[in-house]
Amino acid sequence: MQMKEIGWSGSVKKYLVIGILLGTAAYVAIFAYVYKGDFIKFLEIVTHGNPTEALMAFLLRLIAPVVHATIWFFVIYSLRRVNYVKILSITGIALFFEVIVPIGGVTEVVKVLLAIKLKVLPREEAIASLLIHRVLTSVGIIVVSIASLIAIKASLAAFAGLLIPAMVLLAMNIALCLVPASKRIEGILTKYGSRFGYDFEGLSYAYVEKLIRIRRAVPFILIAFLFTILERLLNGFYGLYAASLIGTQITLPVSLLTFDTIYAILWLFPIVTPGQLGIYEFIQTGILAHLGVSLDEAAAMSIISRVIYVLGGYVVFAIFIALLGLSVKSLIAELSGSEVTSGREEKSIGYVCFNIVGTHA
């Protein structure tokens, strides 16, 4: 059995480089506009915190993926019993891919492919549970956003600017839930999936059957939704500590809107940089400034948040890839199926993302 070099496809490497350059340009623009190029001013702002606040913010970033995985676990549990540690590990690994790969939907793709490759879930259960998870997240964001907007007595413009994207996201996720039930989509997936060794024939019928089973398992879905609300609150408390790190105080409702509701806006943007690098900072800085935080403190808070987010994601990734007994090289091999078997070369995960998810999401 001949082995080819394992790695990212050329197209992914190209987009990754372009994405990093765009993200770097966004940071340069932030420093030029907010701090007038004065890096010392930025350092003076970010050194107001203490190590305890930094540690708490970091711990909350480590806890968040655990809660996120728990939501998916309870949705899956409505279908079958699964190993919680494996679901946790797959989630932690998949979330980190979002930080480094500028491809829309890469987190979901990695979750599904790992769940199938590691024989944790069959294809239709992986897809159905994942899409229901997305709907629950959207509903949770809307509920918490409405409560937060009411609490701060937000303007009509703030209500519209934050709730409309959240509503659009919910509608998109509900529509996305219906996509795998389509025979036409099944045909497209079968056409592309066969090139990479994935069989999607019969998916639509099996998928609908799984959705019906999930709908009947109300207690598990309610538990999953409660964890969805908990995830929102964790993001809010993370924002409080991120603010404290630069010597600024914000309220929990403001933190929820700027560190959680913001994702409803981000997820509607085309992903052109790894983890929306630069785009996240611009949007979050703008919302914080609109809600009363000074522009220089808002930008510093967003940049510090990014640093903690990436470091926390890397630690989670390292822990969970070890729990699955994989190395980075073997993980990419698992996802890409880079072995040459029966004269057929299977492409990398990046190629799958661009040709299946990127084209048809």
N, C-alpha and C positions, 0 to 999 in steps of 0.2 A: 504494500500500500504506500503510494508516494504521497508525501506531505508538501504542500506549498507554504510559502511564507504567510504567516498570520498577521493581519493588520487592517487598518482602515482602507477603504477604497479611495482612489485618487480624487473622486468628486467630493467626498466628505472632507478630505484633507484641504482641498482648495477652499471649500466653504468655511471650514474652521479657521483658516488663515485670514480670509476676508472678514469673517465675523469678529475675530480678535482685533483686527485693524480698525474696524468700525467702532467697536467698543472702546478701544483706546482713544480714538478721535473724540468720542462722546465725553470721556473723562477730561481730555484736554480742553474741550469746550466748557465743561463745568468749571474747571479751575480758572479758565480765562475770564468767564463771565461773573462767577460768584466771588472768587477770591482775587480777581485781577492778576492772576499769576503768582500771587503771594503765598507760597507753600508754608511759610512760617505761620501765617495767620490760621491756616488750616490746622497745623500742629498744635497751636495754642488752644484751639477749640476742642480738639479730640483728646487732650491730656487732662481734662477736668475730672474725668471719672476715677474710679478706684478699682483695684483688681477683683474685689468681691462682685461688683456689678458686671464686670467682664465675664467672670466665671458663671454667674447666673444666666447671662444671655447665652453663653456657649452651651450650658446644660439644657436650656430650653430648646436650642437648635438640635440637640441630640435626642431629646424626648419627642419632638414633633414627628419625625419619621415613624417612630414606634406607634404613635396614635394613628397616623395615617395608614399604617399597615393593619392596625386593629380594625379599622373601618372595613377595609377590604376583606379581612378575615371573617368578620361576622356576616358579610354579604355572601361570601363563599360557603359559610357554614349552613346557610339556608339550602344549599345544594348537596353538600357532602362534608364529612369530617376531613380536615387537613392538618398537616403539621404546622403549628403556629410559627415556629422558628424559621421554617422554610419560606413562609409568606413574608415574614419580617425581613429576612435576608434578601429575597427577590426585590422587595419594595425599596430597601436601603440602597441596593445597587442601582436600580432603575432611576431613582431620584437623582443620583449623582450624574447619570448620563445627561440629564437635562442641563446640568451646569457646564458640561464640556462639549456637547454636540449641538450645533445650531440647526436642528431639524425639528419642525413642529410635530408633536405627538411621539417623540422618541421615548419618553418615559413609559407610555402605554405599550409601545411596540416591544420594548425590552421586557416589561412585565409579562406580556402574553407569550413571547418567544421563550423566556426562561421557564415559565410555568409549564409550557408544553415540552420543552427540551428536557427538563429535569423530571418530567412525568409527575408533576404535582397536580396538574389539572388537564383535562381534555380541552381541546380548542374552544368548543362552544361555551363551556363553563367559564373558561378564562376570559373570553370576550364579554359574555353576558354580565358576569360579576363586576368586571372593570367598568363597563358602561353605566351600570346602576350606581357604582361608587361615584362616578363623575356627576350623575344627577343629584345624588345626596349632597355632594360637596357644593354644587350650585345652589341648592335650596338652603343649605346651612349659611352660605355667604349672604344670601338675600335676607334671611331672618335676622342675622346679627347686624347686617348693614342698616336695616330699617330701624332696629332698636337703637343703634349708635347714633344715627342721624336725628332721631327724635330726642335722644338724650342731650345732644349738643344744640338742639334747636336750630338745625342747619337751614340754610337758605334754600329756596326752590331750585336754584342753580346747582347747589351741592347734591340735592336729592336726585335731580335729573342726571347730573354728570356721573354719579356713582351707581345709581340703581338701574339706569337704562342698560349699561354694559352688562350688569349682573343678570338682568332679565333676558337679554339677548343670549348670554352664555347658557342660561338654563334652557332656553328654547332650542339652541344648537345641540345641547347634550341630549335632550329628549328626542330630537330628530335623529341624532346619531344612534340612539338606541334602536331605532327602526331600520337602520341601514342593513345590518346583517340578516334581517328577516327577508330581504329582497332576493329573489332568485337571480336577478340581473347582477347584483353585487356579488352573489356567490359565484357566478360565472367569471367575473373579472378576477376575483381572488383565486379561483381555481387556475385560471390562465397564468397569472403571475406567480402564484405560490408553487406551482408544479416545477418552476425553474429552480427553486431553492429547496425542494424536497418536502414541501408542506401540502397536505391534501385538504382542500376545503369543500369537496363534493359532499352534498347532503347537509351543509352547515345551516342553511336557512331553517329547515324543519327542526333540527335539533336545537337551534338557538331559541326559537319561539317556545319550544317545550321547556327550556331552562328558565326563560322569562316568566312563564306561568307558574313554575315552581317557586321562584323567588317571590312573586307577588303574593303567594299563599303563606309565605313564612314571615308574617307580620312581626312577631316578637324579635326576630333576629334583625330585621330591617330597622325597627325602632331603636334597638341597641346600637346599631351602626350609626344611626342618625345622631344619637346622643354623643357618640364619640366624635362625630363630625362637628358638633357644637363645641366640644372640648378642644378640638384642633384649632378652631377659630380663636378661642380664648387664649390658647397657648401662644398663638401668633401675636395676639394683643399684648400679653404680658411680656413677650420678647421685645416688642416695640417700646414698652415702658423702660426696660433695662437699657436698650440701645440709646434712648433719650438721656437716661441718667449718666451714661458713659461720657457724654459731652457736657454734662452739667445743666441739662434742660429737663423740665418737667412737663409732661403732657398727660392728659386724662386717658383712661382706658378706652372710652368711645372713640377719641381721636386716633389712638393707637390702632384700634381694630380697623378703622377706615383706611389708615395709611400703611398698615402692615399685613392686612388680610383682604379687605375689599379690593385693594389695588390689583390683586391677581385676576379678578374678573375683567379688568381693563387689559392687563398684560396678555391674557390668553386670547384676546381678540386681535392682537397685533401679530403680523407675520414675524416669525422668529428669524432674525437675521444675524444675531450675535449669540454666543454661548450663554445660556441662562438669562437672555435679554440684557446682557452686560451693557451698561450705558443707558438703555431705554428705561429699565427699571428705575435707575437713579433719577433720570429726568422727570418721569411721571411722579414718583414718590416725593421728590423735592417740591414739585409744583403743588401737589395736594397739601403737603405739610405747610407750605407758605400760605396757601389759600385759607387754611384752618388756623392761622395765627402764629406759626413758628417763623422766626426770622430766616431769611434766605440762606445765610451762611451756616446757621445751625442745622437747617433742614438738609442741606447738601452733605454736611459732615455726618449727620445721623444716617443718611442713606448709604454713604460710602463705608462707614464703620459696619453697618448692617450687612453689606455685601461681603466684607472680609470675614466676619463671623460665620455667615451663611456658607461660604465656600469651605472654610476650615472645618466647620461642623459636618458638612456633607462629605468631605474627604475622610474624616474619622469614621463616620457611619459606614461609608463604602468599604473602608479597610477592614472593619470589624465583621461586616456581613459577608464579604467575599471570602473571608477566612472561615466563617461558620459553614459556608457551602463547600469548603475544601477546594476552592478554585484560586488560581492566580489570575492576574490581568490577562496574560496570554491565553490561558485555557478558557477564560470567560469569553473572550472575543471568538475563540474557536467554537465554543458552545453555541454562540449566537449566530455566527456566520456559516458554520458547517463547512469550514475551508478545506476539508479533506477531499481528495479527488477519488470518487468511487464510481465504478461502472463507466468510466470515461466522461463523467459529467462533473464540471467544476461548479461549486456553489459559491455565490457571491457573499460579500460582507454585509453586516447588519446595516451599514450606511446605505448600501445599494438597495436593500429591502425597504428601508424607510422611504427613500426618495421615490421608488417605483410603485410601492403599494400605498403607504400611508400618505406620503406627500402628494400623490396624484389624486387620490380618491377620498381623502378625509373630508 
